Amino acid sequence: MSCSNSFRFLRPYLCRNLPAARKSAYLRFFSTTKCRLDEHGIKSDGGLKHKSVPDPDRAERLESAGLLKWPRIQRDVDAISAKEFNRRYKSLNPKETSENNVIVRGRVAKVRLLGKGLAFLDIVEDGYTVQGMLNLKALEASSPTAEKDFERLRYICRVGDIVSLRGRPYMPARTKSPSINCDGIPQFLSPTLHITPDTIQDKEALIRNRHLDLLVNAKSAQVVRARSYIIQAIRAFLLNDDFIEVQTPMIADTAGGAVAKSFKTYATEFPDKELALRIAPELWLKRLIIGGMARVFEIGPAFRNEGIDATHNPEFTTCEFYKSFADLEQLIEMTEHMIAGIATRLTSLRASSLSVLPEIPASLHMGTFQRIEFIPAIEEGLGEKLPDLAADDATSKLISLFDKHSIPTPSSPTLPRLLDKLGTTYIEPQCEAPTFIMYHPACMAPLAKSFHHPGINQNVSARAELFIQQREIANMYEEENSPIEQRTKMELQARYRDAENDAHVDQGYIEALEWGLPPTGGWGCGVDRLVMLFTGCTRIADVLPFGNLRNVVNLGSPAPRTSTSKSSLTETMKG
């Protein structure tokens, strides 16, 4: 839709190239046209004044007060973070005041008025809260305009404004958190033009105003923080074990390292060649091991052109590491230590920056998880033996078992998918507690080393999957390092190709193996699912800073504007 220069101010959200406005009249038109009041179930406290009192036009009030501006930040040696303020002055005695002057900046979270001469402002910065006290009598002693400035603050300042508090730290008699005895009116650094809601009930408004969701909902913000802490813990664990972190290509001519459908794209440099976004970094990382790097890892995005549900998103974050001369048992031990370390780290933060997240389950602290072997568990569930899975008729015999036991057959009934369905039916329900599912049939892991298991008389892979709360968390195996065996396994996998399996023989990788891949243990983890586990979230969209792909795509359209009440915005704009 095109916008006339004469009338584009009426609907500025349709004009992507519209420059930022400076006049309050434009801002009033913007709010009037884009807000849809009472349609999104949003409540608000109305800022500093009582919410039953109509709030005049925000931009006009700021302009008349000389505060409709966003000044550059000024460096000051007295400025410290809210976190540092709490750490440095928490040891003050009740009623004790420090001789130091400090400046703390943050977003106003709460305003309390006691009579006409006393006000308390709570500001939040990076999850930490600092209270500022303003005493009009004390301010009048140092400023002839204190009364006027204080009165202006009462009617201008609101929840959501970003301000700077200056004064001396002191410890109130009735609290255990240090406060600031302000020696001046707070400086406005970035005034908000909206009324910050208490809650957002409309899901669409919440998803498409993610910045506001993070401001309003403490859990949403803390999940994002927990995600960062988890990634930091994984990285620290691997770096402490002498791994090096690397980055591998996102775009190549083919995508390998997993059974999945890839995204296709084109590059200007190669207009006639179809390219693919990576589905896993595995084959790239193993090339680095061949090149002499003994221990490597990567934390980054991968892309699979598949559906969206509670635990799947086409774009996701993965961590993979490869360690020379590590066997399956070592990979399992590393996984147990890593999970326990993350649990310990997050538990230590629950008293501060992760206070509203649920308690970490005790089972994640244990460090030793139960184990289930794949084929024996399936046979126990079926009450009979599986056929020889290496035989030519294995697929038809498995389909007969499915019919016999009334198990729904997958839409693509290949041997790996049939076996995966049996695992989902008979094993995963047993994996509420942390559990390693081990020794999958060889056809389910074409990149893993395989061997003949004498106890069950089947060819199995040296592989384990960690399941917790019936969800796959990590996958690990001893890497196939024989170029001869790897070619055979890739050729077999290509026979199982279907709509969601772009399997092919990767000639480049096979040629790299010919140079010699040392016996190597490989490990992969979906970081998003790990964050779900430790934060108690049930949907992958909740642990992604901007939700799943469906949410991100919708962000390209004009979002429902969150608002508060008719009395606070629309009614006051009529004049």
Residue pairs with C-beta under 8 A, 6 or more apart in sequence:
1 14
3 11
3 14
3 15
3 18
8 14
8 15
8 18
9 21
9 26
9 29
9 30
10 29
10 33
11 33
11 34
12 18
12 21
12 26
12 29
12 30
12 33
12 34
13 30
13 33
13 34
13 558
14 558
21 27
21 30
22 68
24 57
24 59
24 60
24 62
24 63
24 68
27 58
27 59
27 193
28 57
28 59
28 60
28 573
31 193
31 194
31 561
31 569
31 573
32 570
32 573
34 558
34 561
35 561
35 563
35 569
35 570
36 560
36 561
36 563
37 563
37 564
37 565
37 566
37 569
37 570
38 565
38 566
39 202
39 560
40 200
40 201
40 202
40 204
40 205
40 560
40 562
40 563
41 200
41 201
41 202
41 205
42 197
42 199
42 200
42 201
42 202
42 205
42 562
42 563
42 564
43 197
43 198
43 199
43 201
43 564
43 565
44 51
44 195
44 196
44 197
44 198
44 564
44 565
44 568
45 51
45 159
45 198
46 52
46 53
46 55
46 158
46 195
46 564
46 565
46 568
47 55
47 111
47 157
47 158
47 159
47 160
47 195
47 196
48 111
48 113
48 154
48 155
48 156
48 157
48 158
48 159
49 55
49 154
49 155
51 565
51 568
52 567
54 567
54 568
54 571
54 572
55 195
55 567
55 568
55 569
55 572
56 572
57 572
57 573
58 193
58 194
58 195
59 68
59 193
61 155
61 156
62 68
62 156
62 191
65 152
65 156
67 156
67 188
67 191
68 191
70 189
70 190
70 191
71 189
73 189
76 103
78 100
78 101
78 102
78 103
78 166
79 102
79 103
79 104
79 105
79 164
80 88
80 102
80 103
80 104
81 104
81 125
81 126
81 128
82 104
82 106
82 123
82 124
82 125
82 126
82 128
82 129
82 130
83 125
83 126
83 127
83 128
85 102
85 104
85 128
85 130
85 169
85 178
85 180
86 128
86 130
86 177
86 178
88 169
89 98
89 169
89 171
89 178
90 176
90 177
90 178
92 98
92 169
92 170
92 171
92 178
93 171
94 171
94 172
94 173
95 170
95 171
95 172
95 173
96 170
96 171
97 168
97 169
97 170
97 181
98 168
98 169
98 170
99 168
100 168
100 169
101 166
101 167
101 168
101 183
102 166
102 167
102 168
102 169
102 180
103 164
103 165
103 166
104 123
104 125
104 130
104 132
104 164
104 165
104 180
105 123
105 125
105 162
105 163
105 164
105 165
105 189
106 123
106 124
106 125
106 130
106 162
106 163
106 165
107 123
107 124
107 125
107 160
107 161
107 162
107 163
107 215
108 121
108 122
108 123
108 157
108 158
108 159
108 160
108 161
108 162
108 163
109 122
109 123
109 124
109 129
109 159
110 120
110 121
110 122
110 159
111 119
111 120
111 121
111 122
111 157
111 158
111 159
112 119
112 120
113 119
113 154
114 120
116 136
117 135
117 136
117 137
117 150
118 133
118 134
118 135
118 136
119 133
119 134
119 150
119 153
119 154
120 131
120 132
120 133
120 134
121 131
121 132
121 134
121 157
121 163
121 165
121 186
122 129
122 130
122 131
122 132
123 129
123 130
123 131
123 132
123 163
123 165
124 130
127 221
127 222
127 225
127 352
127 353
128 352
128 353
129 177
130 165
130 178
130 179
130 180
131 172
131 175
131 177
131 179
131 180
132 165
132 167
132 179
132 180
132 182
132 186
133 179
133 180
133 181
133 182
134 150
134 153
134 182
134 185
134 186
135 181
136 146
136 147
136 150
138 181
138 183
139 146
139 149
139 150
139 182
139 183
139 184
139 185
140 146
140 147
142 183
142 184
143 149
143 184
146 185
149 185
150 185
152 185
153 185
153 186
156 188
156 191
157 163
157 186
157 188
158 192
158 195
158 196
159 192
159 195
159 196
160 192
160 194
160 195
160 196
160 215
161 188
161 190
161 191
161 192
162 188
162 189
162 190
162 191
162 192
163 186
163 187
163 188
163 189
164 186
164 187
164 189
165 180
165 182
165 186
166 180
166 182
166 183
166 184
166 187
167 180
167 181
167 182
167 183
167 184
168 180
168 181
168 183
169 178
169 179
169 180
169 181
170 178
170 179
170 180
170 181
171 178
171 179
172 179
194 562
194 563
195 563
195 564
195 568
195 569
196 212
196 215
196 216
197 212
197 216
197 562
197 564
198 216
199 216
200 206
200 209
200 212
200 213
200 216
200 217
200 562
202 560
204 560
205 559
205 560
205 562
206 212
206 213
207 213
207 541
207 547
207 551
207 554
208 551
208 554
208 555
208 559
208 560
209 559
209 560
209 561
209 562
210 545
210 546
210 547
210 551
212 562
213 220
214 220
214 221
214 224
215 221
218 355
218 356
219 356
219 357
220 542
222 353
222 354
222 355
222 356
222 357
222 535
223 357
223 531
223 535
223 537
223 542
223 543
224 545
225 353
225 354
226 346
226 349
226 354
226 357
226 531
226 534
226 535
227 527
227 531
227 535
227 543
227 545
229 345
229 346
229 349
229 354
230 342
230 346
230 527
230 530
230 531
230 534
231 299
231 317
231 319
231 527
233 338
233 341
233 342
233 345
234 299
234 319
234 338
234 342
234 525
234 527
235 245
235 299
237 337
237 338
237 341
238 245
238 295
238 297
238 321
239 245
241 295
241 323
241 334
242 294
242 295
243 295
243 296
243 297
243 321
243 323
244 293
244 295
244 296
244 297
245 296
245 297
245 298
245 299
246 285
246 288
246 293
246 296
246 297
246 298
247 298
247 300
248 278
248 281
248 284
248 285
248 288
248 298
249 278
249 284
250 277
250 278
250 300
250 301
251 265
251 267
251 275
251 276
251 277
251 278
252 275
252 276
252 278
253 273
253 274
253 275
253 276
254 276
254 504
254 506
255 262
255 276
255 277
255 278
255 279
255 280
255 502
256 279
256 280
256 282
256 283
256 504
256 506
256 509
257 278
257 279
257 280
257 281
257 282
257 283
257 284
257 447
258 279
258 280
258 282
258 304
259 416
259 493
259 500
259 501
259 503
260 279
260 280
260 304
260 305
260 306
260 500
260 501
260 502
261 304
261 305
261 306
261 499
261 500
261 501
261 502
262 276
262 277
262 278
262 279
262 303
262 304
262 305
262 502
263 276
263 277
263 303
263 304
263 305
263 314
264 274
264 275
264 276
264 305
265 274
265 275
265 276
265 277
266 273
266 274
266 275
267 273
267 275
276 502
277 303
278 284
278 302
278 303
279 302
279 303
279 304
280 302
280 318
280 320
280 524
281 298
281 300
281 302
281 318
281 320
282 320
282 447
282 522
282 524
283 506
283 509
285 296
285 297
285 298
285 320
285 321
285 322
285 522
286 322
286 479
286 509
286 512
286 517
286 520
286 522
287 509
287 512
288 296
288 322
289 296
289 322
289 324
289 517
289 518
289 520
290 512
290 513
290 515
290 516
290 517
294 323
294 324
294 325
295 321
295 322
295 323
295 324
296 321
296 322
297 319
297 320
297 321
297 322
298 319
298 320
298 321
299 317
299 318
299 319
299 527
300 317
300 318
301 315
301 316
301 317
301 318
302 315
302 316
302 317
302 318
303 314
303 315
303 316
304 314
304 316
305 314
306 312
306 314
306 500
308 314
308 548
308 549
308 550
310 538
310 539
310 540
311 471
311 529
311 532
311 540
312 540
313 528
313 540
313 541
313 544
313 548
313 549
314 549
315 549
316 526
316 527
316 528
316 540
317 526
317 527
317 528
318 524
318 525
318 526
318 527
319 524
319 525
319 527
320 522
320 523
320 524
320 525
321 522
321 523
322 479
322 520
322 521
322 522
322 523
323 330
323 331
323 520
323 521
323 522
323 523
324 518
324 519
324 520
325 518
325 519
325 520
325 521
326 334
326 520
326 521
327 462
327 478
327 519
327 521
328 438
328 462
328 463
328 464
328 476
328 477
328 478
328 521
330 521
331 464
331 476
331 477
331 521
331 522
331 523
332 436
332 464
332 476
334 523
335 466
335 474
335 476
335 523
336 367
336 368
336 369
337 367
339 364
339 367
339 434
339 466
340 364
340 365
340 366
340 367
342 364
342 530
342 534
343 360
343 364
343 365
343 534
344 365
346 354
346 357
346 360
346 534
347 359
347 360
347 365
350 357
350 359
350 360
357 535
357 536
358 535
358 536
360 534
363 433
363 434
363 468
364 434
364 468
364 533
364 534
366 434
369 433
369 434
369 435
369 436
369 466
370 433
370 434
370 435
370 436
371 435
371 436
371 438
371 464
372 427
372 430
372 431
372 435
372 436
372 437
372 438
373 437
373 438
373 439
373 456
374 423
374 427
374 437
374 438
374 439
374 440
374 441
374 460
375 386
375 439
375 441
375 453
375 456
375 458
375 460
376 455
376 456
377 426
377 427
377 430
377 437
378 386
378 419
378 422
378 423
378 426
378 427
379 385
379 386
380 426
381 422
381 425
381 426
381 427
382 401
382 405
382 422
382 426
384 401
386 398
386 401
386 458
387 393
387 394
387 397
387 398
387 401
388 394
388 458
389 415
389 419
389 441
389 442
389 443
389 458
389 459
390 442
390 458
390 459
391 397
394 415
395 413
395 414
395 415
395 418
398 415
398 418
398 419
398 422
399 409
399 413
399 418
401 407
402 408
402 409
402 418
402 421
403 409
407 421
407 422
407 425
408 421
409 418
409 421
410 417
410 418
410 420
410 421
412 498
412 499
412 500
412 501
414 496
414 498
414 501
415 443
415 496
416 443
416 444
416 496
417 496
419 440
419 441
419 443
419 444
420 444
423 437
423 440
427 437
428 437
428 467
428 470
429 470
431 437
431 467
431 468
431 469
431 470
432 469
432 470
433 468
434 466
434 467
434 468
435 466
435 467
435 468
436 464
436 465
436 466
436 467
437 464
437 465
437 467
438 463
438 464
439 453
439 460
439 461
439 462
439 463
439 464
440 460
440 461
440 463
440 465
441 458
441 459
441 460
441 461
442 448
442 450
442 459
442 460
442 461
442 489
443 492
443 493
443 496
444 461
444 463
445 461
445 463
445 477
446 480
446 489
446 490
446 492
446 493
446 503
447 477
447 479
447 480
447 486
447 489
447 522
448 461
448 462
448 463
448 477
448 478
448 479
448 480
449 461
449 462
449 477
449 478
449 479
449 480
449 481
450 459
450 460
450 461
450 462
450 480
450 485
450 489
451 459
451 460
451 462
452 458
452 459
452 460
453 459
453 460
461 477
462 477
462 478
463 475
463 476
463 477
463 478
464 475
464 476
464 477
465 472
465 474
465 475
465 476
466 472
466 473
466 474
466 475
466 476
467 473
468 533
469 533
471 529
471 532
471 533
472 526
472 529
473 525
473 526
473 529
473 530
473 533
474 523
474 524
474 525
474 526
475 523
475 524
475 525
476 521
476 522
476 523
476 524
477 521
477 522
478 519
478 520
478 521
478 522
479 517
479 519
479 520
479 521
479 522
480 486
480 489
481 513
481 516
481 517
481 518
481 519
481 520
482 513
483 510
483 511
483 513
483 514
486 509
486 510
486 513
487 505
487 510
490 503
490 504
490 505
490 506
490 510
491 505
493 501
493 503
494 503
494 504
494 505
496 503
497 503
497 504
528 540
528 543
528 544
529 540
531 537
531 543
532 538
532 539
532 540
532 542
532 543
535 542
535 543
537 543
540 548
541 547
541 548
541 551
546 552
546 555
563 569
